[in-house]
Amino acid sequence: MLDLLKRGTEESFGLIERELRCGLWSWNLRTDEMHWSRGYHDLLGIEPGKVAPSFAAILQVTHPDDRGAQAEVERVIQKASTIRRKFRVIRRGGNIAWIYCQIIVFVDPKGAAEKAIGVCTDITAREDQLNRLRIADERYRALIKAAGAVVWIAKSDGRIHEVVNCDHGSQIVASESGWLQLVHPDDQEKMLRVCAAASREKRGYDVVHRFLQADGTFKWRRSTGQPLLDDAGNIKEWLGISVDLDRDTARAGTHRVTGAQIRAARGLVRWSVKDLAHAAGITRATIRRLEEADGAPPHNDPALAAIEAAFASAGVEFLFREAGKPGVRPR
């Protein structure tokens, strides 16, 4: 009857080890005798009976890069310390597995270490997932840097608590209004108005503004924010990206304004042909002639400078990208 109970206990314990992917070992520090459970044999990838259980045998299958740290375990055990370690083992066929082990040391009445028990678990799946997350994060940050973008995360009330790829990142996080102080004074009211409306209506926003650089100059940026909502429809946090518009644009001085740009600029400020003619001091016929073609005129028409100046006074800037079509934007 006792044999049946013992066999049943061993079978149950083995089942638990297989399901939890764990194993145990015990080590008599006085006799240097070691015992491994079947589960621990499986963790190391060693068939029971093939190798005499020992710490040296564990080091034999330990990944070369982890052997130095593992070798320290024996020394630390002698100091009767509780130890937590994770290390890699190389199993049959070259498969690499991560093992997490917590070692409990027992001492005699005099305080000398006499026995250690290791409770070990296969954490390969967790480590693989963490590695994938690390790689994804590295790629994400490299992409942001390559694009010259700034990514930020803010609390539901708009306080930014994480910034990626920004010279002023720590300043923005440290101060509740740090980000606003870095916006050009002429654009601050617009930024506050746009952000407040988006928060009130629980929607995203898109705004063009000037932002202070590390060298003290201002650059045009396009900032887009999107709220993340909980199940009840309340804002949990904000995720945003700010792109450097000056990175891929140039001033109109070396390019001729196109007809499509003039039409787009009129739409931006809601000017009619008559309004533009009055602001630029040229005839409506000239404007219609320039707008007939999407492209730039074959020669530098003197009227183009007057048109550009009129739109500049109205807060509109013409853009000429290195790649892609020319465009317009608010100053």
C-alpha positions as CSV (number, residue, x, y, z in Angstrom):
1,M,0.0,0.0,0.0
2,L,2.8,2.4,0.9
3,D,4.6,1.5,-2.4
4,L,1.4,2.4,-4.3
5,L,1.1,5.7,-2.5
6,K,4.7,6.5,-3.1
7,R,4.4,5.6,-6.8
8,G,1.3,7.7,-7.1
9,T,3.0,10.7,-5.5
10,E,6.0,10.3,-7.8
11,E,3.7,10.2,-10.9
12,S,1.8,13.2,-9.7
13,F,5.0,15.1,-9.0
14,G,6.3,14.2,-12.5
15,L,3.1,15.3,-14.1
16,I,3.3,18.7,-12.3
17,E,7.0,19.1,-13.4
18,R,6.0,18.4,-17.0
19,E,3.0,20.7,-17.0
20,L,4.9,23.6,-15.3
21,R,8.2,22.9,-17.2
22,C,10.1,22.9,-13.9
23,G,12.5,20.7,-12.0
24,L,14.3,20.3,-8.6
25,W,17.7,19.5,-7.5
26,S,19.3,19.0,-4.1
27,W,22.9,19.3,-3.2
28,N,24.6,17.9,0.0
29,L,27.4,20.4,0.5
30,R,29.2,18.2,2.9
31,T,29.4,15.1,0.7
32,D,29.1,17.0,-2.6
33,E,26.4,14.5,-3.6
34,M,23.7,15.9,-5.9
35,H,20.2,14.6,-6.9
36,W,18.1,15.8,-9.9
37,S,14.5,15.2,-10.4
38,R,13.2,13.9,-13.7
39,G,12.0,17.4,-14.5
40,Y,15.4,18.9,-14.0
41,H,17.0,16.3,-16.3
42,D,14.5,17.4,-18.9
43,L,15.3,21.1,-18.3
44,L,19.0,20.4,-19.0
45,G,18.2,18.0,-21.9
46,I,20.1,15.1,-20.2
47,E,18.7,11.6,-20.1
48,P,18.5,10.2,-16.5
49,G,21.3,7.8,-15.9
50,K,23.6,9.2,-18.7
51,V,25.4,11.6,-16.4
52,A,26.1,11.6,-12.6
53,P,24.3,14.6,-11.2
54,S,26.8,17.3,-10.2
55,F,27.3,21.0,-10.5
56,A,30.2,20.3,-12.9
57,A,27.7,18.5,-15.1
58,I,25.4,21.5,-15.1
59,L,28.3,23.7,-16.2
60,Q,29.0,21.3,-19.1
61,V,25.6,22.1,-20.7
62,T,25.6,25.8,-19.7
63,H,26.0,28.3,-22.5
64,P,29.6,29.4,-22.7
65,D,28.6,33.1,-22.1
66,D,26.9,32.2,-18.9
67,R,29.4,29.8,-17.4
68,G,31.3,32.5,-15.5
69,A,28.2,33.7,-13.6
70,Q,27.2,30.1,-13.0
71,A,30.5,29.2,-11.5
72,E,30.0,31.9,-8.9
73,V,27.0,30.0,-7.6
74,E,29.2,27.4,-5.8
75,R,31.1,30.2,-4.0
76,V,28.0,32.1,-3.0
77,I,26.3,29.0,-1.7
78,Q,29.1,28.5,0.8
79,K,28.2,31.9,2.2
80,A,24.7,30.6,2.9
81,S,23.0,33.1,0.6
82,T,19.7,32.8,-1.2
83,I,20.5,32.9,-4.9
84,R,18.4,33.7,-8.0
85,R,19.9,33.0,-11.4
86,K,18.9,32.7,-15.0
87,F,21.1,31.1,-17.5
88,R,21.1,29.3,-20.8
89,V,21.7,25.7,-21.5
90,I,22.5,24.0,-24.8
91,R,20.4,20.8,-25.2
92,R,20.8,17.9,-27.5
93,G,20.6,19.1,-31.1
94,G,21.9,22.5,-30.3
95,N,18.6,23.9,-28.9
96,I,19.2,26.7,-26.4
97,A,16.8,27.1,-23.4
98,W,16.6,29.7,-20.7
99,I,16.4,28.4,-17.1
100,Y,15.5,30.4,-14.0
101,C,16.7,28.9,-10.8
102,Q,16.0,29.9,-7.2
103,I,18.4,28.3,-4.7
104,I,17.6,27.9,-1.0
105,V,20.5,27.2,1.3
106,F,20.1,25.4,4.6
107,V,22.6,25.8,7.4
108,D,23.5,23.7,10.5
109,P,23.2,25.0,14.1
110,K,26.6,26.6,13.8
111,G,25.6,28.6,10.7
112,A,27.6,26.6,8.2
113,A,25.9,25.7,4.8
114,E,25.1,22.1,4.7
115,K,22.4,21.7,2.0
116,A,21.0,23.5,-1.0
117,I,17.9,23.0,-3.0
118,G,17.3,24.5,-6.4
119,V,13.8,25.2,-7.8
120,C,14.2,25.7,-11.5
121,T,11.8,26.7,-14.4
122,D,12.0,26.8,-18.2
123,I,11.6,30.5,-19.1
124,T,12.6,30.2,-22.8
125,A,9.2,31.4,-24.1
126,R,9.3,34.5,-21.8
127,E,12.9,35.3,-22.8
128,D,12.1,34.9,-26.5
129,Q,9.2,37.3,-26.1
130,L,11.3,39.8,-24.3
131,N,13.9,39.6,-27.0
132,R,11.4,40.2,-29.7
133,L,10.1,43.2,-27.8
134,R,13.6,44.5,-27.4
135,I,14.3,44.1,-31.1
136,A,10.9,45.8,-32.0
137,D,11.8,48.7,-29.6
138,E,15.2,49.1,-31.2
139,R,13.7,49.2,-34.7
140,Y,11.0,51.6,-33.6
141,R,13.5,54.0,-32.1
142,A,15.8,53.8,-35.1
143,L,12.9,54.5,-37.4
144,I,11.9,57.5,-35.4
145,K,15.5,58.8,-35.5
146,A,15.8,58.2,-39.2
147,A,12.6,60.1,-39.9
148,G,13.7,63.0,-37.7
149,A,10.5,62.6,-35.8
150,V,9.7,63.1,-32.1
151,V,7.3,60.7,-30.5
152,W,5.6,61.4,-27.1
153,I,3.1,59.8,-24.7
154,A,1.0,62.0,-22.4
155,K,-1.4,61.3,-19.6
156,S,-5.1,61.8,-20.0
157,D,-4.8,65.4,-18.8
158,G,-2.1,66.2,-21.4
159,R,1.0,66.0,-19.2
160,I,3.7,64.4,-21.2
161,H,5.6,61.6,-19.4
162,E,7.7,60.0,-22.2
163,V,9.5,61.6,-25.2
164,V,11.6,59.8,-27.8
165,N,14.2,61.5,-30.0
166,C,14.0,65.0,-28.6
167,D,16.9,67.2,-27.3
168,H,14.4,68.8,-24.8
169,G,12.9,65.4,-23.8
170,S,13.8,65.6,-20.1
171,Q,12.6,69.2,-19.9
172,I,9.3,68.4,-21.4
173,V,8.7,65.5,-19.0
174,A,9.9,67.4,-15.9
175,S,7.6,70.4,-16.4
176,E,3.8,70.3,-16.8
177,S,4.0,73.1,-19.4
178,G,7.6,72.4,-20.6
179,W,6.4,71.5,-24.1
180,L,4.5,74.8,-24.5
181,Q,7.5,76.9,-23.5
182,L,9.4,75.3,-26.5
183,V,6.7,76.3,-29.0
184,H,7.1,79.6,-30.7
185,P,5.3,82.4,-28.8
186,D,3.2,83.3,-31.9
187,D,2.0,79.6,-32.1
188,Q,1.3,78.9,-28.4
189,E,-2.3,80.1,-28.4
190,K,-3.1,78.1,-31.5
191,M,-1.6,75.0,-30.0
192,L,-3.6,75.4,-26.8
193,R,-6.8,76.0,-28.7
194,V,-6.3,72.9,-30.9
195,C,-5.3,70.6,-28.1
196,A,-8.2,71.8,-25.9
197,A,-10.8,71.2,-28.6
198,A,-9.4,67.7,-29.3
199,S,-9.5,66.8,-25.6
200,R,-13.0,68.1,-25.3
201,E,-14.3,66.2,-28.3
202,K,-12.1,63.1,-27.7
203,R,-10.6,63.1,-31.1
204,G,-7.2,63.5,-32.7
205,Y,-5.6,66.7,-33.9
206,D,-3.1,67.9,-36.5
207,V,-1.3,71.2,-36.2
208,V,1.6,73.0,-37.8
209,H,3.8,75.1,-35.5
210,R,7.3,76.2,-34.8
211,F,9.4,74.4,-32.2
212,L,12.6,75.5,-30.4
213,Q,15.8,73.6,-31.4
214,A,18.9,72.9,-29.3
215,D,20.8,75.7,-31.1
216,G,18.1,78.3,-30.2
217,T,16.5,78.5,-33.6
218,F,12.9,77.6,-34.4
219,K,11.9,75.0,-37.0
220,W,8.5,74.2,-38.5
221,R,7.0,70.9,-37.3
222,R,3.8,69.1,-37.9
223,S,2.4,67.5,-34.7
224,T,-0.3,64.9,-34.7
225,G,-1.9,63.6,-31.5
226,Q,-4.4,60.7,-31.1
227,P,-6.3,59.8,-27.9
228,L,-6.4,56.2,-26.6
229,L,-9.8,55.5,-25.1
230,D,-10.9,53.0,-22.5
231,D,-14.0,50.8,-22.7
232,A,-16.1,53.6,-21.3
233,G,-14.9,56.0,-24.0
234,N,-12.8,58.1,-21.7
235,I,-9.2,59.2,-22.7
236,K,-6.6,56.9,-21.1
237,E,-3.6,58.7,-22.6
238,W,-2.4,60.5,-25.7
239,L,0.0,59.2,-28.3
240,G,1.6,61.8,-30.6
241,I,4.3,62.3,-33.3
242,S,6.0,65.5,-34.4
243,V,7.7,65.6,-37.8
244,D,10.3,68.1,-38.9
245,L,8.8,69.9,-41.9
246,D,12.0,71.7,-42.6
247,R,13.8,68.4,-43.0
248,D,12.6,67.8,-46.5
249,T,11.5,71.3,-47.7
250,A,13.2,74.4,-49.0
251,R,12.3,78.0,-49.3
252,A,10.8,79.3,-52.5
253,G,13.8,81.5,-53.3
254,T,15.3,78.9,-55.7
255,H,12.0,77.6,-57.1
256,R,9.1,79.1,-59.0
257,V,5.6,78.9,-57.5
258,T,3.2,76.7,-59.4
259,G,-0.4,77.3,-60.4
260,A,-1.5,74.4,-58.2
261,Q,0.3,76.0,-55.2
262,I,-1.4,79.4,-55.9
263,R,-4.9,77.7,-56.0
264,A,-4.1,75.7,-52.8
265,A,-2.9,78.8,-51.0
266,R,-6.0,80.7,-51.9
267,G,-8.1,77.9,-50.5
268,L,-6.0,77.9,-47.3
269,V,-6.8,81.6,-46.6
270,R,-10.2,81.5,-48.4
271,W,-9.3,84.2,-50.9
272,S,-11.0,84.7,-54.2
273,V,-9.0,85.6,-57.3
274,K,-10.1,89.2,-56.7
275,D,-8.8,89.1,-53.1
276,L,-5.4,87.8,-54.2
277,A,-5.2,90.4,-57.0
278,H,-5.9,93.2,-54.5
279,A,-3.4,91.9,-51.9
280,A,-0.6,91.3,-54.5
281,G,-1.3,94.5,-56.6
282,I,-1.7,92.6,-59.9
283,T,-4.5,91.9,-62.3
284,R,-7.0,89.1,-62.0
285,A,-6.1,88.1,-65.5
286,T,-2.5,87.5,-64.5
287,I,-3.6,85.3,-61.6
288,R,-5.9,83.3,-63.9
289,R,-3.1,82.8,-66.4
290,L,-0.7,81.6,-63.8
291,E,-3.3,79.2,-62.3
292,E,-4.2,77.6,-65.6
293,A,-1.3,75.2,-65.5
294,D,-0.5,73.0,-62.5
295,G,3.2,73.5,-63.0
296,A,5.5,76.5,-62.8
297,P,5.6,79.1,-65.7
298,P,8.4,78.6,-68.2
299,H,10.1,81.9,-67.0
300,N,10.2,83.7,-63.7
301,D,7.2,85.9,-64.0
302,P,7.6,89.1,-61.9
303,A,4.0,88.6,-60.6
304,L,5.1,85.4,-58.7
305,A,7.2,87.5,-56.2
306,A,4.2,89.7,-55.5
307,I,1.9,86.7,-55.1
308,E,4.4,85.0,-52.7
309,A,4.7,88.2,-50.7
310,A,1.0,88.6,-50.4
311,F,0.5,85.0,-49.1
312,A,3.5,85.4,-46.7
313,S,1.7,88.5,-45.2
314,A,-1.4,86.3,-44.9
315,G,0.6,83.6,-43.0
316,V,1.1,81.1,-45.9
317,E,4.4,79.6,-47.0
318,F,5.3,77.7,-50.2
319,L,7.2,74.5,-49.9
320,F,9.5,72.8,-52.4
321,R,10.3,69.2,-51.4
322,E,13.4,67.4,-52.6
323,A,11.0,64.5,-53.6
324,G,7.3,64.8,-54.3
325,K,5.1,67.7,-55.4
326,P,5.4,71.3,-54.2
327,G,3.0,72.3,-51.4
328,V,1.9,75.0,-49.1
329,R,1.5,75.3,-45.3
330,P,0.5,77.9,-42.7
331,R,3.5,79.8,-41.3
